[in-house]
Amino acid sequence: MSLLRPLQIAGLTLRHNLLLAPLAGITNHVFRLICRQQGASLAFTEMVSVNGMVREGEKTLSLLASSPEDRPLGAQLFGNDPGLLAQAASMVKDNADLIDINMGCPVRKVVGTGAGSALLQDPSRIAEIIRTVRKATKLPLTIKIRSGWQCGDDTWQEVGRIAEAEGCDAITLHPRSRAQMFDGQANWQHIAQLKQLVKIPVIGSGDLFTPQDCQRMLAETGCDGLMVARGALGNPWIFHQTCELLEGRPVTPVSCADRMAMAEQHLALFTDYAGASVAVREMKKHLGWYIHGVPGAAALRRTVNMAQDTDELQAIIRQIRETGV
């Protein structure tokens, strides 16, 4: 069987199994469109706080802004209250094609609310959350987890069983503990073992930075799909290139000129979508990723960070594209 294949999550059929992960502050409408253009079959919103959604309504729902070209779309919710999560799931039924509950985010401000990977310390609450949300929505329901709270925890096994028993339609595992944050190496064997443990689709995440990484995870773990996160930053081509590799075609190289053409398109889309001031602020970090590996990248990042408007950013992009430096 080909490693690149359609992925079925309940009633949602994806054309293939390469997904863009939800990334806070990153996977807005514009970035999702860029990655879809390069082949991502499913993209997710940024994490959406259910507390904010239920209490602030329209302001938080703006994180779900989308378009017909931005489908199918997964809405990722975070919180620790089963009732609020269920209410939020009902609120997004017309804005998304799938609901994912974040049970893996390791950052302090999320964990401090009892959400994200903090839930891994309380499997009974995880069961209650999934059970309650499952009753509230007919959309495909998934969760994203880490291996556990501390290194050596086997929480992912218990949570996998709970997820399947309580009606989850798929589970994504990033096989690091919360304590590891993003350090060390993801233990892909946990993904392989989870695949043997449950019958629902298992999606692997963690340390996917090249097409070869993606091919290796699929081959080594037998997982049903991949969720690319940090590997897509400044590198949306990872989806297209992985498709080529898995189909046995030559992998198309990406030149400095290609990177700058994409950065220019990204800036233009962002400007149209959010206005010049927001585009300049947000695109500075994206440009920092697009110029990774370009000679003199550190100095270029300093220049980018001093830019005041879109004209200055466009001039920097043109300079890099034309000279390669």
C-alpha positions, -999 to +999 in steps of 0.1 A: +000+000+000+012+035-009+023+056+020+005+085+004-032+077+005-066+091+013-074+095+050-109+088+064-118+105+097-154+095+104-175+111+075-146+133+063-125+120+035-092+137+029-075+134-005-043+124+013-028+120+047-005+151+050-020+176+074-010+211+087-009+212+125-026+239+145+000+264+156-008+293+179+000+326+163+008+310+130-020+290+113-043+319+105-064+320+073-035+333+052-009+307+063-034+279+058-041+290+022-003+291+015+001+255+029-030+243+010-016+257-022+014+235-016-006+204-009-018+202+027-050+182+027-064+195+060-055+226+080-064+237+115-072+270+131-050+284+158-060+271+193-093+287+202-100+293+239-135+279+247-136+303+277-131+332+253-155+318+227-184+313+251-179+346+270-167+369+241-185+353+212-177+372+180-143+384+190-130+349+195-150+334+166-128+357+144-101+331+149-123+308+128-124+332+098-121+312+067-131+310+030-144+283+005-107+277-005-098+270+031-118+238+035-118+212+049-110+230+081-104+217+116-112+239+145-089+233+175-104+241+209-087+243+242-101+244+278-106+221+307-143+224+314-164+197+296-195+218+295-177+248+279-159+226+254-193+211+244-209+245+241-180+258+220-182+226+198-218+234+191-209+270+182-184+261+155-206+236+137-210+259+106-174+271+106-155+238+105-155+203+092-138+187+122-132+195+158-100+188+176-094+192+213-059+203+223-046+181+251-009+185+243+001+222+243+030+225+268+032+263+272+027+277+307-002+301+301-023+272+287-011+246+312-018+270+340-055+270+332-056+233+334-059+229+297-035+215+270-011+189+283-022+196+319-051+173+311-027+144+308-025+144+346-062+137+348-074+109+324-108+108+341-114+144+331-102+136+296-129+109+294-155+133+306-145+159+281-146+136+251-179+120+263-195+154+267-182+170+235-191+138+216-228+143+226-227+179+215-215+176+179-219+153+149-187+166+134-157+143+133-140+146+167-103+142+174-078+150+201-041+159+200-019+147+229+017+143+241+031+111+255+026+123+291+033+150+317+068+137+326+093+117+307+086+080+311+049+085+316+027+060+296-003+082+297-007+081+259-017+044+262-045+051+286-057+082+268-057+063+235-080+037+250-102+064+265-104+083+232-115+053+213-140+042+239-156+076+243-162+082+206-131+100+192-127+095+155-089+099+154-060+107+177-028+127+170+002+119+191+033+141+195+055+117+213+073+140+237+064+147+273+052+181+285+085+183+305+105+180+273+087+209+256+104+208+222+137+195+234+152+161+227+139+137+202+103+126+197+099+089+204+082+077+172+079+042+187+050+055+208+032+063+176+038+028+163+026+013+196-005+035+197-014+024+162-014-012+174-034-003+204-064+014+188-086+009+157-093+046+151-068+065+128-035+075+145-018+107+132+018+112+140+035+144+148+070+155+160+103+162+142+089+163+107+112+188+090+119+173+056+101+150+031+125+122+041+114+126+078+078+123+067+085+092+046+104+076+075+076+083+101+050+067+078+072+037+071+085+031+106+053+037+126+025+026+102+005+056+113-024+067+092-014+103+086+011+130+095+006+164+111+034+188+101+040+216+126+073+235+129+086+219+097+061+240+077+075+274+090+091+291+061+088+258+043+052+252+030+068+232+002+072+203+026+037+191+016+043+192-021+078+177-018+066+149+004+038+141-021+065+139-048+088+117-027+060+093-017+048+090-053+083+081-065+087+114-084+118+136-083+116+161-054+115+196-067+142+218-052+133+252-037+157+280-046+162+313-028+142+330-056+114+305-050+114+314-013+113+351-019+085+347-045+065+328-018+073+354+008+061+382-016+029+363-022+024+357+015+029+394+023+004+404-004-022+380+009-017+391+044-020+428+035-052+421+016-066+400+045-056+420+076-043+454+064-007+467+061+001+473+098-009+438+109+008+423+078+041+440+085+040+429+122+031+393+114+053+388+083+085+397+101+085+363+118+076+345+086+103+363+067+127+352+094+118+316+086+117+320+048+153+333+048+166+303+069+197+291+052+202+322+030+238+336+033+239+363+059+205+353+073+211+367+108+219+402+095+189+400+071+166+392+100+178+423+118+171+443+087+136+427+085+129+435+121+136+472+115+113+475+086+084+500+092+060+493+063+052+469+035+073+489+010+104+483+031+096+446+034+090+443-003+123+460-010+142+435+013+124+406-004+134+419-039+170+424-029+173+388-016+155+374-046+177+393-071+210+388-054+206+357-033+220+377-004 
